[in-house]
Amino acid sequence: MNAEKRRQVFERLRAANPHPATELLYRTPFELLVAVVLSAQATDKSVNAATPTLFAAAATPQKMAALGAAGIEPFIRSIGLYRTKAKNLAELARRLVTQHGGEVPAERDALEQLPGVGRKTANVVLNTAYGQPAVAVDTHIFRVANRTGLAPGKDPLTVEQKLLRLVPPEFLKDAHHLLILHGRYVCLARRPQCPACPIRDLCDFRPKTRNV
């Protein structure tokens, strides 16, 4: 895919979704960080079902640390790997208090040193909470980037690096959400909704579906 096609891809995706945003519910950078940690190997829907009561009890690192893993567990039992996630959240909150003054850092290295936070989670926080041009390559973005020819790569890091290099600068801040939402609702894994796709004619995917 050449530069002009890539620009058209993002122009059309933005026209279809002018204000793309995460579907996770949050009010602060800390709540976003917690929600993203919980979303690993879980759906946004399941996370959103659990976090309102969790945040009502512990919306700050100080309160989350005070709950401890045992106190966090009852709020997130409906989410996969809840015991490990509760342990990570308790320690993450403690470190935010002791090492970062209770604030979520806006630097990748500092974020990735927190329990349960990898590159993808850090990228979501940097992009969504702090407006940085970061792209968190999840399964949806990986599929869209490879299937369309937008930024093909054999692993998420390669795709991420290509997107950062190839996405037109004016779209880079929103690229993460534009691509993930396109993958979640249009460019589906098993049965892509090609007839309804706004970038169908720009896409390199040969076996396009004929019927929805």
Secondary structure in CASP SS format (residue, H / E / C, confidence):
PFRMAT SS
TARGET T0000
AUTHOR 0000-0000-0000
METHOD secondary structure of the structure
MODEL  1
M C 1.00
N C 1.00
A H 1.00
E H 1.00
K H 1.00
R H 1.00
R H 1.00
Q H 1.00
V H 1.00
F H 1.00
E H 1.00
R H 1.00
L H 1.00
R H 1.00
A H 1.00
A H 1.00
N C 1.00
P C 1.00
H C 1.00
P C 1.00
A C 1.00
T C 1.00
E C 1.00
L C 1.00
L C 1.00
Y C 1.00
R C 1.00
T C 1.00
P H 1.00
F H 1.00
E H 1.00
L H 1.00
L H 1.00
V H 1.00
A H 1.00
V H 1.00
V H 1.00
L H 1.00
S C 1.00
A C 1.00
Q C 1.00
A C 1.00
T C 1.00
D H 1.00
K H 1.00
S H 1.00
V H 1.00
N H 1.00
A H 1.00
A H 1.00
T H 1.00
P H 1.00
T H 1.00
L H 1.00
F H 1.00
A H 1.00
A H 1.00
A C 1.00
A C 1.00
T C 1.00
P H 1.00
Q H 1.00
K H 1.00
M H 1.00
A H 1.00
A H 1.00
L H 1.00
G H 1.00
A H 1.00
A H 1.00
G H 1.00
I H 1.00
E H 1.00
P H 1.00
F H 1.00
I C 1.00
R C 1.00
S C 1.00
I C 1.00
G C 1.00
L C 1.00
Y H 1.00
R H 1.00
T H 1.00
K H 1.00
A H 1.00
K H 1.00
N H 1.00
L H 1.00
A H 1.00
E H 1.00
L H 1.00
A H 1.00
R H 1.00
R H 1.00
L H 1.00
V H 1.00
T H 1.00
Q H 1.00
H H 1.00
G C 1.00
G C 1.00
E C 1.00
V C 1.00
P C 1.00
A C 1.00
E C 1.00
R H 1.00
D H 1.00
A H 1.00
L H 1.00
E H 1.00
Q C 1.00
L C 1.00
P C 1.00
G C 1.00
V C 1.00
G C 1.00
R H 1.00
K H 1.00
T H 1.00
A H 1.00
N H 1.00
V H 1.00
V H 1.00
L H 1.00
N H 1.00
T H 1.00
A C 1.00
Y C 1.00
G C 1.00
Q C 1.00
P C 1.00
A C 1.00
V C 1.00
A C 1.00
V C 1.00
D C 1.00
T H 1.00
H H 1.00
I H 1.00
F H 1.00
R H 1.00
V H 1.00
A H 1.00
N H 1.00
R H 1.00
T H 1.00
G C 1.00
L C 1.00
A C 1.00
P C 1.00
G C 1.00
K C 1.00
D C 1.00
P H 1.00
L H 1.00
T H 1.00
V H 1.00
E H 1.00
Q H 1.00
K H 1.00
L H 1.00
L H 1.00
R H 1.00
L H 1.00
V C 1.00
P C 1.00
P H 1.00
E H 1.00
F H 1.00
L H 1.00
K H 1.00
D H 1.00
A H 1.00
H H 1.00
H H 1.00
L H 1.00
L H 1.00
I H 1.00
L H 1.00
H H 1.00
G H 1.00
R H 1.00
Y H 1.00
V C 1.00
C C 1.00
L C 1.00
A C 1.00
R C 1.00
R C 1.00
P C 1.00
Q C 1.00
C H 1.00
P H 1.00
A H 1.00
C C 1.00
P C 1.00
I C 1.00
R H 1.00
D H 1.00
L H 1.00
C C 1.00
D C 1.00
F C 1.00
R C 1.00
P C 1.00
K C 1.00
T C 1.00
R C 1.00
N C 1.00
V C 1.00
END
